Amino acid sequence: MSSSKGLAAVGDDALQDIDHPALVLHEDALESNLAVMADYCAGAGILHAPHAKTSLSPQIIERHVQHGAWAMTAATPAQVRGLHRLDIRRILLANVLVDDAAIRWVADDLLTRPETDAGFWCYVDSIAGAEALERGLSAASRPLPVLLEVGYLGGRTGTRTTAESLRVAEHVARSGHLHLAGVAAYEGLMPTDGNALPAGIDAYLADVAGTVRLLQDRGLLDPAEPPIVTAGGSSYFDLVADALGPAAFDFPVRTVIRSGCYATHDHGTYRRTSPWDGRGLDAPRLRPAFELLATVWSRPEPNRVIAGFGRRDVPIDDQLPVVLGRYGPTRQLEPLDGVTVDKLNDQHAFLTVPEALDIAPGQLLSLGISHPCGAFDRWPSIALVDDDHRVLGSVTTDL
């Protein structure tokens, strides 16, 4: 990836002064989304540990912290190390931890930090996984808090039955190197069959809540602090708050949601599935903060335009970008009805256009993306812009 990709100077005009294609972040939308989620969590009595893997951006992670994030979530040991370098005090690894080198590092570095206002948690979903942790932590200065991950049939990691959950929890409770600090889940990948909500989500979250109650009743959860109950991506966190929030239990819990993509939102998957957008609940509303600026390169056929962006510039795992319009001499965004992105090469986009549309090489297009994680992946630097597309600064993706 070119080290100059996405670079822009403060004060540049993103419509005229920087290389295109350019992915930009709108400051007002980003800040609004961060504030909306912070207010929601405070009002619902839940904690927020935004997923750092969404952006891998130290600057956006700092924004999360400024908006009251209780912790930050990571997906891999490398991301945990990056958050530790940023002096993030609480880190939740939303994954099992079985790599010997990573376990030794946790024992030598994270478990030697003062416990006051700090913490590290990872998942466990099997006795074999727990034993791997125990071997690596044999010389650790104190036990590692772990969360029992409850999964679902056809999902990723996580136990599949209540009996399995109980066996793993009982093993952890007997361990001298681990203690059970709570229960974790992830509902965001449950199949939807084209519907707004996964058909099995209510039953799954009820199963997670039932597991928390069972472990509490059996005395398997660490009594030192209220257990952590964590789930919630950026699509169904409202359902998580209802099913796993403090009001759902007759004993104290710390409910933690891990939403990360909400910060930038999008014009695709999260526009469809967010409770503050496509699922149609009332305000507050999230605003897509990403915009791709790309130039029309050619119109080789009456119904075909080739534009200057490709799969190295935008995510394609959920859907192709949507055309929002074009910018003309007035700098106002002009809608383009009937223009769609059909196919991407590495650097070329194939657009279908109405034959009667007046569109020509050199014109500047505005597009929206789907799935923020994949957008951040493709840009080492992303310009922050104001409503007039003046560059205010940038974020990097080098966690």
C-alpha positions as CSV (number, residue, x, y, z in Angstrom):
1,M,0.0,0.0,0.0
2,S,1.4,3.4,-1.0
3,S,2.5,5.4,2.0
4,S,1.1,8.5,0.4
5,K,-2.4,7.1,-0.1
6,G,-4.9,9.3,1.7
7,L,-2.5,12.0,2.7
8,A,-3.9,15.5,2.8
9,A,-2.8,18.7,4.4
10,V,-4.8,20.7,6.9
11,G,-6.7,23.4,4.9
12,D,-6.7,21.4,1.6
13,D,-10.0,21.3,-0.3
14,A,-10.8,17.6,-0.6
15,L,-12.8,18.2,-3.7
16,Q,-10.0,19.9,-5.6
17,D,-6.6,19.7,-3.9
18,I,-6.0,16.1,-3.1
19,D,-5.6,12.9,-5.1
20,H,-8.7,11.0,-6.0
21,P,-10.0,8.5,-5.2
22,A,-10.0,9.7,-1.6
23,L,-11.9,8.3,1.4
24,V,-12.8,11.1,3.8
25,L,-14.4,11.2,7.2
26,H,-16.9,13.9,8.0
27,E,-16.0,15.4,11.4
28,D,-19.5,16.5,12.4
29,A,-21.1,13.1,11.6
30,L,-18.3,11.2,13.5
31,E,-18.6,13.4,16.5
32,S,-22.4,13.2,16.5
33,N,-22.3,9.4,16.3
34,L,-19.9,9.1,19.2
35,A,-22.0,11.4,21.4
36,V,-25.2,9.5,20.5
37,M,-23.8,6.2,21.7
38,A,-22.3,7.7,24.8
39,D,-25.6,9.2,25.8
40,Y,-27.4,5.9,25.1
41,C,-25.1,3.9,27.3
42,A,-25.3,6.3,30.1
43,G,-29.1,6.3,30.0
44,A,-29.3,2.6,29.8
45,G,-26.9,1.9,32.6
46,I,-24.6,-0.1,30.4
47,L,-20.9,0.1,29.7
48,H,-19.2,0.5,26.4
49,A,-16.0,-1.2,25.1
50,P,-15.9,-0.2,21.5
51,H,-14.2,-2.6,19.2
52,A,-10.8,-1.2,18.2
53,K,-10.6,-3.6,15.2
54,T,-13.2,-1.5,13.4
55,S,-10.8,1.4,12.8
56,L,-7.4,0.3,14.1
57,S,-7.0,4.0,14.5
58,P,-5.3,5.5,17.5
59,Q,-7.1,8.8,16.9
60,I,-10.5,7.3,16.8
61,I,-9.7,5.1,19.9
62,E,-8.8,8.3,21.7
63,R,-12.2,9.8,20.7
64,H,-13.9,6.7,22.1
65,V,-12.1,7.2,25.4
66,Q,-13.0,10.9,25.4
67,H,-16.6,9.9,25.1
68,G,-16.5,7.7,28.1
69,A,-15.6,4.3,26.8
70,W,-15.2,2.0,29.9
71,A,-12.7,-0.2,28.0
72,M,-11.6,-1.0,24.4
73,T,-12.2,-4.3,22.7
74,A,-9.6,-6.2,20.6
75,A,-9.8,-9.2,18.3
76,T,-6.2,-10.4,18.3
77,P,-3.2,-10.4,20.6
78,A,-1.5,-7.9,18.2
79,Q,-4.4,-5.5,18.7
80,V,-4.1,-6.0,22.5
81,R,-0.5,-5.0,22.3
82,G,-1.4,-1.9,20.3
83,L,-4.0,-0.8,22.8
84,H,-1.5,-1.4,25.6
85,R,1.0,0.8,23.9
86,L,-1.7,3.5,23.8
87,D,-2.0,3.1,27.6
88,I,-5.6,1.8,27.4
89,R,-6.3,0.7,30.9
90,R,-9.0,-1.8,30.3
91,I,-8.8,-4.2,27.4
92,L,-11.3,-6.9,26.4
93,L,-10.0,-9.5,24.0
94,A,-13.2,-10.7,22.4
95,N,-11.7,-14.0,21.5
96,V,-10.1,-17.1,23.0
97,L,-6.4,-16.9,23.8
98,V,-4.4,-20.1,23.1
99,D,-1.2,-18.8,21.5
100,D,1.8,-19.6,23.8
101,A,3.7,-16.4,23.1
102,A,0.7,-14.2,23.6
103,I,-0.2,-15.9,26.9
104,R,3.3,-15.4,28.2
105,W,3.2,-11.7,27.3
106,V,-0.1,-11.4,29.1
107,A,1.4,-13.0,32.2
108,D,4.6,-10.9,32.0
109,D,3.1,-7.5,31.1
110,L,-0.7,-7.2,31.6
111,L,-0.9,-9.2,34.8
112,T,1.9,-7.3,36.4
113,R,0.1,-3.9,36.1
114,P,-1.5,-2.5,39.2
115,E,-5.1,-3.8,39.4
116,T,-6.6,-0.4,40.3
117,D,-8.6,1.0,37.4
118,A,-7.1,-1.5,35.0
119,G,-8.0,-4.9,33.6
120,F,-7.6,-7.5,30.9
121,W,-10.2,-10.2,30.0
122,C,-10.3,-12.9,27.3
123,Y,-12.7,-15.6,26.4
124,V,-12.7,-19.3,27.1
125,D,-15.0,-21.8,25.4
126,S,-13.5,-25.2,26.1
127,I,-11.6,-27.1,28.7
128,A,-8.7,-27.5,26.3
129,G,-8.6,-23.8,25.8
130,A,-8.6,-23.2,29.6
131,E,-5.8,-25.7,30.0
132,A,-3.7,-23.8,27.3
133,L,-4.1,-20.7,29.3
134,E,-3.2,-22.4,32.6
135,R,0.0,-23.8,31.1
136,G,1.1,-20.3,30.0
137,L,0.1,-18.6,33.2
138,S,1.8,-21.1,35.5
139,A,4.2,-18.4,36.7
140,A,1.8,-15.5,36.6
141,S,1.6,-13.2,39.6
142,R,-2.2,-13.5,39.8
143,P,-5.1,-15.3,38.1
144,L,-6.4,-14.1,34.7
145,P,-10.1,-13.1,34.6
146,V,-11.8,-14.9,31.7
147,L,-15.3,-14.8,30.3
148,L,-17.2,-17.9,29.3
149,E,-18.2,-17.5,25.6
150,V,-21.6,-18.8,24.8
151,G,-22.1,-19.5,21.1
152,Y,-24.8,-20.9,18.9
153,L,-25.1,-23.7,16.4
154,G,-23.4,-22.7,13.1
155,G,-21.6,-19.8,14.7
156,R,-18.0,-19.1,15.4
157,T,-16.3,-19.8,18.8
158,G,-18.3,-20.4,22.0
159,T,-20.0,-23.3,23.7
160,R,-23.0,-24.9,22.1
161,T,-24.9,-26.4,25.0
162,T,-25.7,-25.5,28.6
163,A,-24.0,-28.7,29.7
164,E,-20.8,-27.7,27.9
165,S,-20.9,-24.2,29.4
166,L,-21.3,-25.7,32.9
167,R,-18.3,-28.1,32.4
168,V,-16.1,-25.3,31.2
169,A,-17.2,-23.0,34.0
170,E,-16.6,-25.7,36.7
171,H,-13.1,-26.3,35.3
172,V,-12.3,-22.5,35.5
173,A,-13.7,-22.3,39.0
174,R,-11.3,-25.0,40.1
175,S,-8.3,-23.4,38.5
176,G,-5.6,-21.6,40.4
177,H,-4.6,-19.5,37.4
178,L,-8.0,-18.4,36.1
179,H,-11.2,-17.0,37.5
180,L,-14.6,-16.6,35.9
181,A,-15.4,-13.0,35.6
182,G,-18.5,-13.3,33.4
183,V,-20.2,-14.4,30.2
184,A,-19.7,-13.2,26.6
185,A,-21.6,-13.6,23.4
186,Y,-21.8,-12.2,19.8
187,E,-25.1,-12.0,18.0
188,G,-24.0,-9.9,15.0
189,L,-23.4,-12.8,12.6
190,M,-26.6,-14.7,13.1
191,P,-28.3,-15.5,9.8
192,T,-31.1,-13.1,8.9
193,D,-32.6,-14.7,5.7
194,G,-33.1,-11.2,4.3
195,N,-35.1,-10.0,7.4
196,A,-34.1,-7.1,9.5
197,L,-33.6,-9.3,12.5
198,P,-32.0,-12.7,12.9
199,A,-34.8,-15.3,13.5
200,G,-32.9,-16.8,16.4
201,I,-31.6,-13.8,18.2
202,D,-34.2,-13.6,21.0
203,A,-33.7,-17.3,21.8
204,Y,-29.9,-16.9,21.7
205,L,-29.9,-13.9,24.0
206,A,-32.3,-15.7,26.4
207,D,-29.9,-18.6,26.5
208,V,-27.0,-16.3,27.3
209,A,-29.0,-14.7,30.1
210,G,-30.0,-18.1,31.4
211,T,-26.3,-19.2,31.5
212,V,-25.4,-16.1,33.5
213,R,-28.1,-16.9,36.0
214,L,-27.1,-20.6,36.2
215,L,-23.5,-19.8,36.9
216,Q,-24.5,-17.3,39.5
217,D,-26.8,-19.8,41.2
218,R,-24.0,-22.4,41.2
219,G,-21.5,-20.0,42.7
220,L,-19.1,-20.3,39.8
221,L,-18.8,-16.6,39.0
222,D,-16.1,-14.6,40.8
223,P,-17.8,-12.8,43.7
224,A,-15.2,-10.1,44.0
225,E,-17.1,-7.9,41.4
226,P,-20.4,-8.0,39.6
227,P,-20.0,-10.3,36.6
228,I,-19.4,-8.9,33.2
229,V,-22.1,-9.8,30.6
230,T,-21.0,-8.7,27.2
231,A,-22.4,-8.9,23.6
232,G,-23.6,-6.4,21.1
233,G,-22.1,-5.3,17.8
234,S,-23.4,-2.2,15.9
235,S,-26.6,-3.8,14.6
236,Y,-28.5,-5.3,17.5
237,F,-27.1,-3.6,20.6
238,D,-30.6,-2.4,21.6
239,L,-31.8,-6.0,21.9
240,V,-28.7,-6.9,23.9
241,A,-29.4,-4.0,26.3
242,D,-32.9,-5.3,26.8
243,A,-32.1,-9.0,27.2
244,L,-28.8,-8.7,29.0
245,G,-29.0,-5.3,30.7
246,P,-28.9,-4.7,34.5
247,A,-32.7,-4.9,34.7
248,A,-32.7,-8.4,33.3
249,F,-31.1,-9.9,36.4
250,D,-31.9,-9.9,40.1
251,F,-28.3,-9.5,41.0
252,P,-25.8,-6.8,40.0
253,V,-24.1,-7.2,36.6
254,R,-21.8,-5.1,34.4
255,T,-23.4,-5.2,31.0
256,V,-20.8,-4.3,28.3
257,I,-21.6,-3.7,24.6
258,R,-18.8,-3.8,22.1
259,S,-20.2,-1.7,19.2
260,G,-17.5,-0.1,17.0
261,C,-18.9,0.5,13.5
262,Y,-21.5,2.8,14.8
263,A,-18.9,5.6,15.0
264,T,-18.7,6.0,11.2
265,H,-21.9,4.2,10.3
266,D,-22.3,3.4,6.6
267,H,-24.6,3.4,3.6
268,G,-25.0,-0.4,3.6
269,T,-25.1,-3.1,6.2
270,Y,-25.5,-0.8,9.2
271,R,-27.9,1.5,7.5
272,R,-30.1,-1.6,7.1
273,T,-29.7,-3.1,10.5
274,S,-29.0,-0.3,13.0
275,P,-31.8,0.5,15.4
276,W,-31.0,4.1,14.8
277,D,-31.5,3.9,11.0
278,G,-32.9,1.1,8.9
279,R,-34.8,-0.7,11.6
280,G,-36.8,2.5,12.0
281,L,-36.7,3.3,15.7
282,D,-37.0,6.9,16.8
283,A,-34.2,9.4,17.2
284,P,-31.3,9.6,18.0
285,R,-30.0,8.8,14.5
286,L,-26.6,7.8,13.2
287,R,-25.1,9.6,10.2
288,P,-22.8,8.0,7.7
289,A,-19.4,9.6,8.2
290,F,-17.5,8.0,5.3
291,E,-17.5,9.5,1.8
292,L,-15.5,8.2,-1.2
293,L,-14.6,10.9,-3.7
294,A,-13.8,9.4,-7.1
295,T,-13.4,10.7,-10.7
296,V,-15.2,9.6,-13.8
297,W,-12.4,8.2,-16.1
298,S,-14.2,7.2,-19.2
299,R,-17.6,6.7,-20.8
300,P,-16.8,4.0,-23.4
301,E,-20.4,3.0,-24.0
302,P,-23.7,4.9,-23.7
303,N,-24.7,3.0,-20.5
304,R,-21.3,2.5,-19.1
305,V,-19.0,4.7,-17.1
306,I,-15.6,3.7,-15.7
307,A,-14.7,5.5,-12.5
308,G,-11.4,5.8,-10.7
309,F,-11.7,3.5,-7.7
310,G,-11.7,-0.3,-7.1
311,R,-11.6,-3.0,-4.6
312,R,-8.3,-1.7,-3.2
313,D,-10.2,1.4,-2.1
314,V,-13.5,0.2,-0.8
315,P,-14.9,-2.8,1.0
316,I,-16.8,-5.3,-1.1
317,D,-17.7,-8.1,1.4
318,D,-21.2,-6.9,2.1
319,Q,-22.2,-4.9,-1.0
320,L,-20.7,-2.6,-3.6
321,P,-20.6,1.2,-2.9
322,V,-23.7,3.3,-3.6
323,V,-23.5,6.4,-5.8
324,L,-24.7,9.4,-3.8
325,G,-24.2,12.0,-6.5
326,R,-21.6,14.3,-8.2
327,Y,-20.1,17.6,-7.4
328,G,-20.2,20.4,-9.9
329,P,-19.0,24.0,-10.0
330,T,-21.4,25.0,-7.2
331,R,-19.9,22.4,-4.9
332,Q,-23.4,21.2,-4.1
333,L,-24.1,17.4,-4.3
334,E,-26.3,16.7,-7.3
335,P,-28.2,13.4,-7.1
336,L,-27.6,10.9,-10.0
337,D,-30.7,8.8,-10.4
338,G,-30.3,5.4,-11.9
339,V,-26.5,5.2,-11.5
340,T,-25.2,2.0,-9.9
341,V,-21.9,0.3,-9.3
342,D,-21.9,-3.1,-10.9
343,K,-18.4,-4.5,-10.7
344,L,-14.9,-3.6,-9.4
345,N,-11.4,-4.4,-10.6
346,D,-8.4,-3.5,-8.4
347,Q,-8.5,0.2,-9.4
348,H,-11.5,0.5,-11.9
349,A,-15.2,0.7,-11.1
350,F,-17.9,-0.3,-13.7
351,L,-21.0,1.9,-13.4
352,T,-24.3,1.5,-15.2
353,V,-25.8,4.9,-16.2
354,P,-28.9,6.0,-18.1
355,E,-28.1,6.7,-21.7
356,A,-29.6,10.2,-21.5
357,L,-27.5,11.2,-18.5
358,D,-25.0,14.0,-19.1
359,I,-21.9,12.5,-17.4
360,A,-18.4,12.9,-18.7
361,P,-14.8,12.2,-17.8
362,G,-13.3,14.4,-15.1
363,Q,-16.5,14.8,-13.1
364,L,-16.3,14.0,-9.4
365,L,-18.5,11.4,-7.9
366,S,-19.6,10.9,-4.2
367,L,-20.1,7.4,-3.0
368,G,-21.1,5.7,0.2
369,I,-19.5,2.5,1.5
370,S,-20.8,-0.6,3.3
371,H,-18.9,-2.2,6.3
372,P,-16.6,0.4,7.9
373,C,-14.0,-2.2,9.0
374,G,-13.1,-3.0,5.4
375,A,-12.9,0.7,4.5
376,F,-10.4,1.5,7.2
377,D,-8.4,-1.6,6.1
378,R,-7.7,0.0,2.7
379,W,-6.4,3.4,3.8
380,P,-3.3,4.1,5.9
381,S,-4.5,7.7,6.3
382,I,-8.0,9.2,6.1
383,A,-8.7,12.9,5.9
384,L,-11.1,14.5,8.4
385,V,-13.2,17.1,6.7
386,D,-15.7,19.7,7.6
387,D,-19.1,20.2,5.8
388,D,-17.4,22.2,3.1
389,H,-14.8,19.4,2.5
390,R,-11.9,21.4,4.0
391,V,-9.4,19.1,5.6
392,L,-9.3,19.5,9.4
393,G,-6.8,16.7,10.1
394,S,-6.5,13.0,9.6
395,V,-6.7,9.6,11.2
396,T,-4.3,6.8,10.7
397,T,-4.9,3.1,10.8
398,D,-1.7,1.9,12.3
399,L,-2.7,0.5,15.7
